[in-house]
Amino acid sequence: MEKLVIIPTYNEKENIQNIIGAVAALLQGYHILIIDDGSPDGTADIVKSLFPHYPGQLFLEERRGKLGLGTAYIYGFKWAIERGYRFIFEMDADFSHNPKDLERLYLACKEGADVAVGSRYVKGGEVQNWPANRILLSKGASVYTRIITWMPVKDTTAGFVCYKKEVLETINFDAINFVGYAFQIEMKFAAWKLGFKIAEVPITFIDRELGASKMNKGIIKEGVLGVLRLRWQSWFKNYRKRVTNTVYANTMAYTKA
């Protein structure tokens, strides 16, 4: 088993069947794991109804209550590692990430990157259908993060990512603190501090047409304060040691960092 796409969901009934179909239609061997946080709109039931159409390719894990994006991805990462997947992807359910770009992220990792980020803010990347204030907020957050952390990633909050399994095996998930907006920043920061190579692949990000955005003031606040916390920890609290899974502490990536 090589490639797993993790898609967290909460009230995505309008999109879930189509996004599963679009990933499966690539015919590139992607397995799909839906992690549903108790969606009251019946998202999980729709996924279950699709099992006969995608035998051995589509999987569902249901959790009770809305537990946060970060915890959903960590749950999925552990699930993937236990089953031996080599390339693990993060992806939204709402088509803001084009499924056809999965292969470009995969190839970036095959060609030498440890983490491939679908980036809106490198040459060739763009955002469509977002209001000006949302673009300003997103770009401002990435600039702010780079200034505070010195991390050489232009789209630090991107949620369309491919990780090699070695990266996820090396990170101590218990040391990842954030569950919302800042989770994506913290995962990239941890990978970078551990010496892994991060490549950015230009993508076109298209705002969702169906369903409701999960962005809120609490998530934004977590991002602003979380970046400051990351910088402080990396200076004074032996961050690299704390964020390393000791089982894999002697991996090449860790020793070269």
N, C-alpha and C positions, 0 to 999 in steps of 0.2 A: 504494500500500500504506500502510495507516494504523496498524493495531494488531498488535503482536506480544507474545505471552505467552511468557516464558522460564521453563522448568521444569527445574532441574538434578535429576539423579537418581543415586542409588547404591543398588542393591538395593531397587527399588520395584515389583517384579513384581505385588504384590497390588493396587497402586493405579493403575498407569500407564494401563491401558486405560480405566478408569472416569473418571479425571481428564481425559483427552483427550476422551472422549465428552461429558463435562459441559461443557467449554469450547466444543466445537463445537456443542453443542445450544442454546447461547445465540442462535445465528443472528444475531450482531452483527458478523460479519466479522473475528473474531479469528484470526490465524495463530498457530501453536503451534510453538515450537522446544524440543525436548528436548535437553539436553546431558548425556550419560551418561558417567560416569567409570569405564568398564570394569566395570560391574556384573557380578559372577560369577553372579548369579541369572538372567541372561537378559533383563533389562529392555529392552536395546536391540533384541533380537530380536523382542520383542512389539511395540515401536514400528514396526519395519520391516514387520511383518505387517499393520499398520493403514494403511500408505500407500495401498493401493487404495481404502480407505473415505473418505479425506480428501485427495484429489488437490489439490495446490497450496496446501494449508492446513497440513499437518503436515510438519515437518522434523526431522531428527536429526543431531546432531554427536556423534561418539564420540571420547573422549580415553582415553589409556592411563593407568590408575591413578587413585587417589583424590587429586585435586590441590587440593581445597578449594572451598568454596562461592563465595568471592570471585572466584577465578580463573575459575570457570565463568560467573558473571554477567558479568565483564568480557569474556570470550570472546563471550558472547551479545550484549552491548552493541555490540561492534565489528561483529559479524555483522549486527545490525539497522541500524546507521548506514550500512554499506556498501550495504544494499539499500533504503534510503530510508524506513524506517518512521518515523512521526511520534510515536507513543506506544508506549513500551516498558514492559512490566510484568514484575515479579518475582513468582513464585508458587511455593508448595510443592506437591509431588505428592501429599501425604497427606490432602488434604481438610481440613486445619486452616484453610485459607483457602477460603471459599465461592466457587465460580466465579461465582455470581450477583452478587457484590460487585464484580466487574471493571468492570461498567458504571458503578457509582457512583464508582469511582476515575477512570475515563475522563471522566465528566461533570465531576468536580471540576477536572480539568486543562483541559477545554474551557471552563470558566467562569472561568478566571483563574489557577489554581494552576500552578506549574511542576513541582512534585512533589506527588503525592497519596499519603498514607500510610494504609493500613488500620490503624486504631488500636484497641487494646484498652483504652486508658486515658484516653480522652476520654468525655464524657457520651454514653451510649448504647452504648458499647463494653463487651464483657465476655469472660470466659474460661470455657469449660465443660470439665469432665472432667479438669482438672488437679488434682494434689494441692496442699495448702496450701503446702508448702515450695517447690514449683515456682513458684507464683504469687508468693510472697514474694521469691524470687530474681529473677524477671523484673521485678516492679515496683521492687524495690530497685535493680536495674541501671539502670533508666530514670531513677530519681530521682538516683542517683549521677552518671550521665552529665550530667543537666541542671545539677547543682550544679557539676561540674568545668568543663564546657564553656560554660555559659550558653546552650546551644542551646534555642530555644523549641519543642521537640517533646516531647510527653509519652510517646510510645511509640518511643523512640530505637532499640530493637533490632528493630522490626517488619520482617518480611521480605515483606510484601504491599504492593507499591509500584508506582505508575505514574510514569514520567519522561517529560517532553517531550524530544524528540530534542535540542533546543538545550542542555538541561542536560548530557546525556551527551557532546555534541560539545565542550562547554566544559571539561569535567573532563579533566585529564591522568591517564589511567589508570595510567601508570607511577609516579605519585606516591601511588597508593593502596596501602598497605602490608599491610593485614590480609586474611586469607583465610577466617577463621571467624566467630565471634561478633561481633568488632569491625568486620567489613566493613560491616555495615548501618549502624552508627553513623558510620563514617568517610565513607560516601557521603552521608549526610544532612548531616553536618558540612561537607563540601566544598561541597555545593550551597548551604547556608546562608551560608557565608563568601563565596561568589561572588555573593551577592545575590539568589538565586532564592527565589521564594515557595513555602513548604511548607504544605500544608493537610492536616489530619488528618480522616479519614472514619471514623466509628465502625463497627466490625465485631464480630461474635461469632466468637471464635477457639475452635475445637473440637479437642481433642487427638486425635491420630491413633488410629484403631481397628486398622489393619493395618500391619505392618512395624515396624521398630525406629527409635527416635529416634537422631539423629546427635550429640546433645549429649554432651560429655565435659569432664573437668577442664581439659584443655589449652585448649579453646575458651573456657571461663569465665575462665581466667587471662589469655588474650589480651585479653578484653574489659576486665578490670579495669585491666591495665597499659596497654592501648592508649588508653584514654580519657585517662589522665595524659599519655601521649606526645602526643596530639593537642593538648591544652591548651598544653603546653610549646612545641610547634612553632608554634602560632598566635601565641604571644607573642613568640618570639625568632628565628624562622627565615623570616620573610616567607612565611607559609604560603600566602596567596592567590596570590602569584606562582608559587610552586612547583607548586600544584595546578591551575593553568590551562593548558589546551592552547593554546599560542601561536598556532596557526592561527586560533583563535576569540577571541583576546585582546581584540578590539575590539567584541565583541557588546554589546548594550544591557545585558544582565544584569551583565556584568563591569564596565562603566564606571559603572554606577549603584551598585555595591557600596561 
